[in-house]
Every structure is written in structure tokens, then in C-alpha cells.
Amino acid sequence: MTISRPRQLRLLALAALCVGCGFGPPSPTNTPGASGNSSTPGGSGGVPNMGGGAAGTPATAAGAGAGGSGGQGGDTSQAGLGPVGGAAGAGGLGGSMSVAGGPPVYSAKPMSVVAYSPYRDGQAPGGVQPTEAQVREDLELLKPLVDGVRVYGTDGANGFVPDLCDELGIDLHIGAWIDGLASDEPNTRALAAVVSEGHPSIKTAIVGNEVLARSDDNLVTEERLIELINIYKGAVTVQGVTVAAADTYPQWMVNRPNLAASVDLVIWHTYGWWSGADIANAYPLVSKRYDDMMALYPNKPMLLGETGWPSMFDRMSTDLTTTAVGSEANQARFYREALAGFRARNLPMWMFSAIDEQWKATSGEGMVGAWWGIFTTARTPKAAALEMMTALP
């Protein structure tokens, strides 16, 4: 099934696939520790007016996703979520401030932006690459649901994405992969070169992804990351594309005014699942962390660039009091609550991720790395995607 089929077929598929899962129609209203990376193992990705809730179902292998850094959202206990923030608003794309009651930051599309990586079964970074036709098929699948996609590199099959996004009218937020290797500067310059081609789809250039969260392994310092950001700025030849740095909530909460000042846009990531949050507390936890970020970086344009929920595997909180249960029902509930909640708050958010990638099961994140998509590797929709698809006009 694809989203180009008639609404009747979508409804039939929803009924068939969701028997017994507790779902009804929606109500109105790349390295370890990341996800979605296009060129290195690991990595980590909008917003329907969906109400209601779905009951969670236990995953089949508790704790199986506990491998990897676990630093995506900060491995905190269920209690003690940190100081309450109180900033007036968060920054939106392009440097404009986005606050509740201000200009809308969301369109009528179900999601704003979703993380996308093109690898199918039997494909992987550094190995067999998707074809242009396969990338086109994916972007056409996603287009009805999103305004834009986020990719994590310019190499391999990602090279097809800018032209295809231009053609299809999809916004593109594109990154350079930074990993403490000799490839860091070439990757940064490659990003500048792609942006300098003048693609109308490219809205954001992101230098690095969760680089500081992986600094124990890659040895990249904040100073080196700022240096690479400045290399990008010196190499790019077009104006109007937002420059961003993306890292985890704990890394930004260290307080990094120099890194924040070096970019137009602060992008931060957090996941209730990685914190072991019960699904009932997952959206409140993530929303609370938005308050923390706004309080620490007042008047700085920012957005939540990665959050989501896996469809398999469980994770226990560090205080052993709660468990984040990975299931399709819980994934759909998190999407429903987070997308509706941040739309109501008028705070920008990107989701992770679009499509499952089996190669990530051995990337360093643990087996859970393969199960963050709202579509399977066969490009069939899971419950979260089905809810959004059935709400399409």
C-alpha cells in the first residue's frame, strides 16, 4: 500500500492491520547514539492534530535496545526531570521567533519534518547503495505526510536527494557527518558545495549530528566543531540557508553559549524511550525539556530536531522504576500526543524517523536501532503512519 492509493484502500488497510491493537480513528484537535545517519553507523527525526490514546502492548525482548550510548535524550530517572524552564518562546526556522499565539510554525501536513535515510534491506553506508528510483519512491511516499525531510550526509544515495526534493517540492534539511576523522573537513566542504548549488529545497545546513554526545569516542571538542562550522561558512557561496548545530539535550544543557552563537539555529534531540519513560509520561517529559532549553537559551532560535519512539524493544529507566515499552501502539501514541502537543504550543519539532533500517541493528545502538521508522523496510505503514494517512483529505 502507498499513500497514493484511494482513501478507501487506506481505510481497509488500517482496519486489517490494526485489528486488536486498540486503535480507532484519530480525534480532531549516523554512529552510536544517533539515528538516521546516512554514512556512518548509528544516528537519530512535524505534526498532526491527533487526539486520543492507544494502549501499549509489551515488546518481545525487554532491554534488547539498551546498547549504544543511551545519551540521545539523557538517561534520567522518571523522577527529577530537572529545573522548570520559563522562557517566553523558542526560535523557529530561519531565525524567526516561534511562540504560542505567534505566527504558526506548522502547515496542514501531518508532520513538519521527518528524518530520512534511504537504505533498504541488504544496503548500508559504505556498501550497496539505493538507486535514484528507490530514493524517489521513498520521497513520494513521505510527501503527503511532511513539509520536509532531514538527511545526515551528502554522500552515496543522499546525492540524489537535493534534486528530487527540488522536483517534488519537499523542503530539505541536510547535514555533514562529523566523527573525528580525516573525512570531517571534506564532509563539511561537501555540504557547502551542495548548498552552493542553489537548490531551492535546501532550508537548513547542519554541521554534525550528536558530535559532542559521542566525544568520548570521536574526541571532537566544542572548539573543533565551531571551527568546522566556520569552515562551512567560509566555503558556502549562497545566502539564505540556515546554519545549525545538532546535539542531544544533555549536551546543550551543559550550557554552550559559544556553540549557540556560532550558528543561526540550535537543534536539540531528546527521547523519552532512551530515558526509560513510561509511555504515559513520554510526551510530558519531552515537553518539559523544551522548557529547559528555552530557559537556558532565551531568544535563540531553536527546535527539537529529533524525538520519536521505537516499535520494538523495551528500555528500563536508570532508577529501575519505569520501563519504556517499544510497540507499534506506543509509537503511535507518542506521535499522536507529541505532534498534537507541540502544534498546540506552536513549537517546532522534527520526528525520527521515516523508515526502518535493518543495518542499524549492528550499528552500535543495539537492536532497537532498526525499529524507529513509522514505515517498515518493506515501505508498509505502521500504526503511527496509518493514523496520519487516514486523516489525509
Long-range contacts (C-beta under 8 A, 24 or more apart in sequence): 1-380, 1-381, 2-140, 2-141, 2-379, 3-141, 3-144, 3-145, 3-389, 3-392, 4-140, 7-390, 7-392, 10-386, 10-389, 10-390, 10-392, 11-390, 13-381, 13-386, 14-386, 14-387, 14-389, 14-390, 17-381, 17-383, 17-386, 18-383, 18-386, 21-54, 21-57, 21-328, 21-329, 21-383, 22-54, 22-55, 22-57, 22-329, 23-54, 23-329, 23-332, 23-383, 23-386, 23-387, 24-52, 25-387, 25-390, 25-391, 26-50, 26-51, 26-52, 26-336, 26-387, 26-388, 26-390, 26-391, 27-51, 27-52, 29-340, 30-117, 30-125, 30-152, 30-153, 30-177, 30-209, 30-363, 31-179, 31-210, 31-214, 31-217, 31-218, 31-363, 31-364, 32-67, 32-68, 32-69, 32-214, 32-217, 32-363, 32-364, 32-365, 33-68, 33-69, 33-70, 33-71, 33-72, 33-210, 33-213, 33-214, 33-248, 33-364, 33-365, 34-72, 34-152, 34-209, 34-210, 34-213, 34-214, 34-269, 34-306, 34-365, 35-72, 35-115, 35-306, 35-308, 35-352, 35-353, 35-360, 35-365, 35-369, 35-372, 36-115, 36-116, 36-117, 36-150, 36-151, 36-152, 36-306, 36-352, 36-353, 36-372, 37-117, 37-125, 37-152, 37-153, 37-177, 37-209, 38-117, 38-118, 38-125, 38-151, 38-152, 38-153, 38-155, 38-156, 38-157, 38-158, 38-177, 39-125, 39-126, 39-152, 39-153, 39-155, 39-156, 39-158, 39-177, 39-187, 40-125, 40-177, 40-179, 41-125, 41-359, 41-360, 41-362, 41-363, 41-364, 42-68, 42-360, 42-363, 42-364, 42-365, 42-369, 43-117, 43-152, 43-209, 43-210, 43-360, 43-363, 44-72, 44-115, 44-209, 44-210, 44-269, 44-271, 44-306, 44-308, 44-352, 44-353, 44-372, 45-113, 45-114, 45-115, 45-150, 45-305, 45-306, 45-307, 45-308, 45-350, 45-351, 45-352, 45-353, 45-354, 46-106, 46-109, 46-110, 46-111, 46-112, 46-113, 46-114, 46-146, 46-147, 46-339, 46-349, 46-350, 46-351, 47-106, 47-110, 47-111, 47-112, 47-338, 47-339, 47-340, 47-342, 47-343, 47-349, 48-110, 48-111, 48-335, 48-336, 48-339, 48-340, 48-343, 48-387, 48-388, 48-391, 49-339, 49-340, 49-343, 50-335, 50-336, 50-339, 50-340, 50-387, 50-388, 50-391, 51-336, 51-340, 52-336, 53-333, 53-336, 53-337, 54-329, 54-330, 54-332, 54-333, 54-336, 54-383, 55-329, 56-279, 56-325, 56-327, 56-329, 56-330, 56-333, 57-325, 57-327, 57-328, 57-329, 57-330, 58-314, 58-325, 58-327, 59-312, 59-313, 59-314, 59-325, 59-326, 59-327, 60-312, 60-313, 61-312, 61-313, 61-314, 61-367, 62-313, 62-314, 62-316, 62-323, 63-313, 63-314, 63-315, 63-316, 64-312, 64-313, 64-314, 64-366, 64-367, 64-368, 65-273, 65-310, 65-312, 65-313, 65-314, 65-315, 65-326, 65-365, 65-366, 65-367, 65-368, 65-369, 65-371, 66-315, 66-316, 66-366, 66-368, 67-364, 67-365, 67-366, 67-367, 67-368, 68-363, 68-364, 68-365, 68-366, 68-369, 69-213, 69-214, 69-364, 69-365, 70-274, 71-210, 71-213, 71-248, 71-250, 71-251, 71-274, 72-210, 72-213, 72-248, 72-269, 72-270, 72-271, 72-274, 72-306, 73-248, 73-249, 73-269, 73-270, 73-271, 73-272, 73-273, 73-274, 73-275, 73-286, 73-289, 73-307, 74-248, 74-249, 74-250, 74-253, 74-270, 74-274, 74-275, 74-289, 75-274, 75-275, 75-276, 75-318, 76-275, 76-317, 76-318, 77-276, 77-317, 77-318, 77-319, 77-321, 78-275, 78-276, 78-277, 78-278, 78-281, 78-317, 78-319, 78-321, 78-322, 79-319, 79-321, 81-285, 81-288, 81-289, 82-253, 82-288, 82-289, 82-292, 83-292, 83-295, 84-288, 84-291, 84-292, 84-295, 85-288, 85-290, 85-291, 85-292, 85-293, 85-294, 85-295, 85-296, 86-291, 86-295, 87-291, 87-294, 87-295, 87-297, 87-298, 88-294, 88-298, 89-294, 90-290, 90-293, 90-294, 90-301, 90-302, 90-303, 90-347, 90-348, 91-265, 91-266, 91-299, 91-300, 91-301, 91-302, 91-303, 92-301, 92-303, 92-348, 93-203, 93-204, 93-242, 93-265, 93-301, 93-303, 93-348, 94-203, 94-242, 94-301, 95-242, 95-264, 95-265, 95-301, 96-301, 97-299, 97-301, 98-346, 98-347, 98-348, 99-346, 100-344, 100-345, 100-346, 100-347, 101-346, 102-346, 104-346, 105-346, 105-347, 105-348, 106-343, 106-346, 106-348, 107-147, 109-144, 109-145, 109-146, 109-147, 110-145, 110-146, 110-339, 110-388, 110-391, 110-392, 111-145, 111-146, 111-147, 111-339, 111-351, 111-388, 112-146, 112-147, 112-148, 112-348, 112-349, 112-350, 113-146, 113-147, 113-148, 113-149, 113-150, 113-171, 113-173, 113-350, 113-351, 114-142, 114-145, 114-146, 114-149, 114-150, 114-350, 114-351, 114-352, 114-353, 114-354, 114-374, 115-149, 115-150, 115-151, 115-152, 115-306, 115-350, 115-351, 115-352, 115-353, 115-354, 116-142, 116-149, 116-150, 116-151, 116-161, 116-353, 116-354, 116-355, 117-151, 117-152, 117-353, 117-354, 117-355, 117-357, 118-157, 118-158, 118-160, 118-161, 119-157, 119-357, 119-359, 120-377, 121-358, 121-377, 123-359, 124-359, 125-155, 125-156, 125-359, 127-359, 129-156, 129-157, 130-157, 131-157, 132-157, 132-160, 132-164, 135-160, 135-161, 135-164, 136-160, 136-164, 137-379, 138-354, 138-355, 138-379, 139-164, 139-165, 139-168, 139-170, 140-168, 141-375, 141-379, 142-170, 142-354, 143-168, 143-169, 143-170, 144-389, 144-392, 145-385, 145-388, 145-389, 145-392, 146-170, 147-171, 148-172, 148-173, 148-203, 149-173, 149-354, 150-174, 150-175, 150-206, 150-305, 150-350, 151-175, 152-177, 152-206, 152-209, 153-177, 153-187, 154-187, 154-190, 154-191, 154-193, 154-194, 155-187, 155-190, 162-194, 162-197, 162-199, 162-201, 162-202, 163-199, 165-199, 165-201, 165-202, 166-199, 166-200, 166-201, 169-201, 170-201, 171-201, 171-203, 172-199, 172-201, 172-202, 172-203, 173-202, 173-203, 173-204, 173-206, 173-244, 173-350, 174-202, 174-204, 174-205, 174-206, 175-205, 175-206, 175-207, 175-208, 175-209, 175-246, 176-205, 176-206, 176-207, 176-208, 176-228, 176-232, 177-208, 177-209, 178-207, 178-208, 178-209, 178-211, 178-218, 178-220, 178-225, 178-228, 179-211, 179-214, 179-218, 179-220, 180-217, 180-218, 180-219, 180-220, 181-218, 184-220, 184-228, 185-228, 185-231, 188-228, 188-231, 188-232, 188-235, 189-231, 189-232, 189-235, 191-232, 192-231, 192-232, 192-235, 192-236, 192-237, 193-235, 195-236, 195-238, 195-241, 196-235, 196-236, 196-237, 196-238, 198-238, 202-241, 203-241, 203-242, 204-241, 204-242, 204-243, 204-244, 204-265, 205-232, 205-236, 205-241, 205-242, 205-243, 205-244, 206-244, 206-245, 206-246, 206-267, 206-305, 207-232, 207-243, 207-244, 207-245, 207-263, 208-245, 208-246, 208-247, 209-246, 209-247, 210-246, 210-247, 210-248, 210-251, 210-269, 211-247, 212-247, 212-248, 212-251, 213-247, 213-248, 213-250, 213-251, 222-256, 222-258, 222-259, 225-259, 226-258, 226-259, 226-262, 229-262, 229-263, 230-262, 244-305, 246-305, 246-306, 249-289, 249-292, 249-293, 252-293, 252-296, 252-297, 253-292, 253-293, 253-296, 255-296, 260-297, 260-300, 264-301, 265-301, 265-302, 265-303, 266-293, 266-297, 266-300, 266-301, 266-302, 266-303, 267-302, 267-303, 267-304, 267-305, 268-293, 268-302, 268-303, 268-304, 268-305, 269-304, 269-305, 269-306, 269-307, 269-352, 270-304, 270-306, 270-307, 271-306, 271-307, 271-308, 271-309, 272-307, 272-309, 272-324, 272-334, 273-308, 273-309, 273-310, 273-315, 273-324, 273-326, 273-368, 274-315, 274-324, 275-317, 275-324, 276-315, 276-316, 276-317, 276-318, 276-322, 276-323, 276-324, 277-317, 277-322, 277-324, 278-322, 278-323, 278-324, 278-325, 279-309, 279-324, 279-325, 279-330, 279-333, 279-334, 281-322, 282-309, 282-324, 282-334, 282-337, 282-338, 283-334, 283-337, 283-338, 283-341, 286-338, 287-338, 287-341, 287-342, 287-345, 290-342, 290-345, 290-347, 303-347, 303-348, 303-349, 303-350, 304-342, 304-347, 304-348, 304-349, 304-350, 305-350, 306-350, 306-351, 306-352, 307-338, 307-349, 307-350, 307-351, 307-352, 308-334, 308-335, 308-351, 308-352, 308-353, 308-372, 309-333, 309-334, 309-335, 309-372, 310-368, 310-371, 310-372, 311-356, 311-371, 311-372, 311-373, 311-382, 312-367, 312-368, 312-371, 313-366, 313-367, 313-368, 313-371, 315-368, 326-368, 326-371, 328-382, 328-383, 328-384, 329-383, 331-374, 331-382, 331-383, 331-384, 332-382, 332-383, 332-384, 332-387, 335-374, 335-384, 335-387, 335-388, 336-384, 336-387, 355-379
